[in-house]
Amino acid sequence: MTLSSSAVSVVYPDSDGLPMSDNTEQFRWIVMIKENLEILFASTLDVFVAGDLLWYPIEGDNKTRIGPDVMVAFGRPKGKRGSYQQWKEQNIAPQVTFEILSPSNTGPEMATKRSFYERHGVEEYYVYDPDRLRLTGFTRQGGQLIAIASMEGWVSPLLGIRFTRQNGDLEIYRPDGRRFLSSVELDRRAEQALNEAEAAQAQAEEERALRLAAEARMAEMIEQMRRLGIDPEQV
């Protein structure tokens, strides 16, 4: 018995067999951008952020796929996914993608990625080369991803984040002005905040103890005056 092609289910692998990154700097930037975007949209339930997740835009086609270093899909809920199968996501394509370059990336490869993103509906596409400290951005205009003339001070229309350079290196700022931080920096900030909170609590407890001690001394003085027949209210 031969099964018809329509009866054969298509398998969409969760992995393309390629490494997430080629070096520590590339990995650092992928993680920092992805995690800071997660933090930025943590309270927005219908924004899905992922890193190194395969995106299949066409149902029944497991060859047309790409794994953006970071992608953001507005209008889709958070949650676990083995891959982003667009037809299961109300046919919503990721609107923003990031690629962090490594020395192994070639010009033709990046041109192919840009063409893929352009063809399948990405609205904003950012490419950062940490070795050359070069950031390039593209936004959709008239059905095409057009290069942004200058990325210095550029604010993403969809994400609200701002790109700038400090001492030659890329820095990214949230809409509230806070800088994207590495996991180590985030941990240090959290530890500093905890230490400050503990110090404030200790100071408050010390002030309360001093106040209680002063009140106790005052009560003792009043009691001594009364024992001597002195009305404290007449003094």
N, C-alpha and C positions, 0 to 999 in steps of 0.2 A: 504494500500500500504506500503510495507516494503522497506526502502532504503537499497541499497547495502552498504557494509562496505566502498567501495571506494568513495561513495558519501558523507559519513559522515566526516566532517572536524575535524581535530585534534586540540584541544585547548592547547596552550602552556602557562600556567599561568606565570605572571610576578613575582609572589611571592610564596615562599615555606612556608610562615607562620612563619618562624623563625626570631628572632631578628638579626639585623646586628651585634650587639656585646652584651656581657654580663656585661661589666664594662667599666669605663671611660678610663682606660689605654689601653685596647684593642681597643676601639673606636678611641682614640688619634692616635695610630700607624696606624690604617687602613686609617684614613683621611690624616695623614701626608705623608704616602707613596704614596697614590693615587694622592693627590694634587700636590706633588712635581714631580711626573712622568708626570702629565698633563703639568706642567710648563716646564719641560725638553723637552717635545716633542710638545710644543705649536705651533711651526712654521713648524712642519712636518705633512703635511695633511693626510698622509696615515698611521698614528699610532693611534690606538684607545685604550684609557685607561678607565677602569671602575672599580667601587667598588661595591661589593655586588650585582652583576648582574647575574641572572641565565643564565647558558650556556647549551644549548641543542645541543649535537653533532650529533644526528641522526634524520633525517626527519621521521615523523610518530610515533616517540617514545617520549612521554611526561613524561615518568617515568625516563629515563636516563638523569640526569641533575645534575648540581652542581653550587653553587654560590660562586666562589672564593672571598676572601676578597678584593683582587685586581687582576686584570688581564690586560695584554697588548697584543694586536693583531697587529702585523706588516702587512702592506699591506691592511689594512681596513681603510676606511675614518672615520673621527670624525663624531659625530652626535648623535641624540637621539635614544634610543632603549629601548623597554620594556623588552627584553631579547636578548641574543646572540644566534640566530638560525643559526648554522654553515652553513647549506645548502644555506642560503641567503647571506652568506658572502664569496662566491666563495670557499666554503668548507675549509676556512682557520681557523684552530684552534688557540685559544690564545697560543702564544709561551711562555709567562712568567706568572706565577701565584704566589701569596703570600697568606699565611694563618697566621693570628695572633692568637695565642692560648689564651684561657681563662681557668679557672679552670674546667669548665664543659667538655672540650674536653677530649676524652679518646684515649688510644693507638689504639684500634681497629678502631675507627672512623677516626683517622689520617692515618692509614694504608689503609683504604678504599679510602680516598681522594687521597693518593699517587698513588694507583692502578688505579684510574679513570684517573688522569692526565697522567700517563704512557701509558695507553691504548688508550687515545684519542689525543695524539700528542704534549703534552706540552714539550718544550725544556729545560726550567729552572723552578725550583720550589723551593721557599724559605719559611721556617717556622720559625717564631720568637715567642718565649715565653717571654713576658715582665716581668713575675713574677720571672722566673729563669734566666733572661738575657741570654737566650740560642738561638743562631741562627744556623739553619741547612739549608743546600742547596743541591740541586740535579741537575745534568745536564744529558741530554740524551746521552747515549753511547750504540751503538749496539741495539737500540730499547728499552732500559731500562733507568729508572731514577736512576742514581748511585750517592750515597752520596759524596759530596765534602769533601776531607780529612781535610782541614782547611779553615774556613771562614774568618780568620783574614787577612785583606788586599785583600780579594778576589774581583776581578773585573768581573762583569757580562759580558759575551761575547756579549749578545744582547743589553743590556741596557747601558753598559759602566759605570755603577755606581760602587762605591767601598764601601765595608763594613768593618768597623773597630770598635774597642772598645776604649772608652775613659772613664776612671774612672769606668770601669765595664759595662757602658751602651752602647747600640748600637748607632753608628753614621753612616750615609750614606752620601757619597759625590758624587756630579755630576762629569762628565768627566772634567769640567773646574776647579775642586777643591773646588767649593762652597758646603757647607754642606746643607743637607735637613733640612728645618726649619719648625717649627709649624706655624699655622696661626697667632698666637700672635707675634712670632718672625718676621715673614714676614711683619706684620703691623708696628712693631717698626722700622724695617729696612727702610720701605717705608717712615715712618714719619721722621726718621733721615735724609734720603736723601732729603726729601722735605725741612726740616729745613735748611740743608746745602745749598741747592739751593737758598732758600730765603735769607740766610745770604750772599751768594756770590753775589746775585743780589743787595742787599742793599749796600754792599761794593762797587760794581761797580757804582751804582748810586751816592754814596757819593763821590767817586773819580772823577766822571764826573762833579759833582757840584763844587768841589774844582778847577778842571781844568778850568771850565767856569768862575768861580769867578776870578781866577788868570789872565785869558785872558782879562776879563773886566777891571781889575785894570791896566793891562799893556796898554790897549787901552786908558784908561783915562789919564795915565801919558804921553803918546805920544801926546794926544790932548792938554794937558796943556803946554807941551814944544813948540808945534807949535804956540800956542797963544802967548807965550813969544818970538817968533821969533827964536826959536832954532830948527835946523834941527835934528831930532832924529837919522838920518842915519850918521850924522857927529860926534855924541857923542861917 
